[in-house]
Amino acid sequence: MKAPGTRFQKLFPYLKSCTLEITERGKGVIKGFETRSMDETTYDDPINCSNPRCEGRIFLSPILRSNIQRGVTKMNQTAICPGAKRTGFCANSFQIVGTVTFKDPESPTSSA
């Protein structure tokens, strides 16, 4: 079994920490289970849509990379489920709120 955070560290070696809260709205979302929280040790991607008629999902990595490339450390954005080829359009949405902290470039443990 891999150490917690290993996948996250491979995807984002320049980040020290990350906290995300993803709230899904739409069909099939079970009350009380609409919000998922994760950090660099519990990072999970993709997030499957809860709509029983949809097989879609959202991918967090491209969303995070886009924000990181622009230097954004605090995010609050919405991603719409793209649906799936077989099931078509889906209107469920995912509100993504989070923060990232970059590693100190002078730190001996930071990746170059």
C-alpha positions as CSV (number, residue, x, y, z in Angstrom):
1,M,0.0,0.0,0.0
2,K,1.3,3.4,-0.9
3,A,1.9,6.1,1.6
4,P,-0.9,8.7,2.0
5,G,-0.4,11.6,-0.4
6,T,2.0,9.7,-2.8
7,R,-0.3,10.2,-5.8
8,F,-0.8,13.9,-5.0
9,Q,3.0,14.4,-4.6
10,K,3.6,12.8,-8.0
11,L,0.9,15.0,-9.7
12,F,1.8,18.2,-7.9
13,P,5.4,18.0,-6.7
14,Y,5.6,21.8,-6.3
15,L,2.8,22.0,-3.8
16,K,3.2,21.7,0.0
17,S,-0.5,21.4,0.8
18,C,-4.0,21.4,-0.7
19,T,-7.4,21.5,0.8
20,L,-10.5,21.0,-1.3
21,E,-14.2,20.9,-0.6
22,I,-16.4,19.7,-3.5
23,T,-20.1,20.1,-3.3
24,E,-22.3,18.4,-5.9
25,R,-25.7,19.7,-6.8
26,G,-28.3,18.1,-9.0
27,K,-30.0,14.7,-9.5
28,G,-29.1,11.7,-7.4
29,V,-27.2,13.6,-4.8
30,I,-28.0,12.1,-1.4
31,K,-28.7,14.7,1.3
32,G,-25.8,14.8,3.8
33,F,-23.4,13.3,1.2
34,E,-23.2,16.2,-1.2
35,T,-19.9,17.6,0.1
36,R,-16.6,15.8,-0.1
37,S,-13.5,17.1,1.6
38,M,-10.0,16.2,0.8
39,D,-6.4,17.3,1.2
40,E,-3.1,16.3,-0.2
41,T,-3.2,13.0,1.8
42,T,-6.7,12.0,0.7
43,Y,-6.7,13.4,-2.8
44,D,-9.0,11.4,-5.1
45,D,-9.6,12.1,-8.8
46,P,-11.9,11.9,-10.8
47,I,-15.1,12.6,-8.9
48,N,-18.0,10.5,-10.2
49,C,-21.4,12.1,-10.9
50,S,-24.2,11.0,-8.6
51,N,-26.9,11.3,-11.2
52,P,-28.2,7.7,-11.7
53,R,-28.8,8.4,-15.4
54,C,-25.2,9.7,-16.0
55,E,-21.9,8.0,-16.2
56,G,-19.9,11.2,-16.2
57,R,-17.3,12.6,-13.9
58,I,-15.2,15.6,-13.3
59,F,-11.4,15.6,-13.3
60,L,-9.8,17.7,-10.6
61,S,-6.2,17.6,-11.8
62,P,-6.8,19.9,-14.9
63,I,-8.8,22.3,-12.8
64,L,-6.0,22.5,-10.2
65,R,-3.3,22.8,-12.8
66,S,-5.1,25.6,-14.5
67,N,-5.4,27.6,-11.3
68,I,-1.8,26.8,-10.3
69,Q,-0.4,28.0,-13.6
70,R,-2.1,31.3,-13.1
71,G,-0.7,31.6,-9.6
72,V,-4.2,31.2,-7.9
73,T,-3.9,29.8,-4.4
74,K,-7.5,30.2,-3.4
75,M,-10.2,28.9,-5.7
76,N,-14.0,28.9,-5.8
77,Q,-15.4,27.7,-9.1
78,T,-18.1,25.5,-10.5
79,A,-17.6,22.6,-12.9
80,I,-20.5,21.2,-14.8
81,C,-20.7,17.4,-15.3
82,P,-19.9,16.8,-18.9
83,G,-22.1,13.7,-19.0
84,A,-20.9,10.7,-21.0
85,K,-21.1,9.5,-24.6
86,R,-23.6,6.8,-23.8
87,T,-25.8,8.9,-21.4
88,G,-25.5,12.3,-22.9
89,F,-25.9,15.7,-21.3
90,C,-26.0,16.0,-17.5
91,A,-26.8,19.2,-15.5
92,N,-25.2,18.3,-12.2
93,S,-22.6,20.8,-11.0
94,F,-19.7,20.6,-8.6
95,Q,-18.7,23.7,-6.6
96,I,-14.9,23.5,-5.9
97,V,-13.6,25.5,-3.0
98,G,-10.0,25.1,-2.0
99,T,-6.6,26.5,-1.2
100,V,-3.1,25.4,-2.2
101,T,0.3,26.2,-0.7
102,F,3.4,26.1,-2.8
103,K,6.6,24.5,-1.4
104,D,9.3,27.0,-0.5
105,P,11.7,27.0,-3.4
106,E,14.6,27.3,-1.0
107,S,13.5,24.3,1.0
108,P,15.8,21.2,0.7
109,T,12.7,19.0,0.4
110,S,11.2,20.9,-2.5
111,S,11.4,19.4,-6.0
112,A,13.1,21.3,-8.7
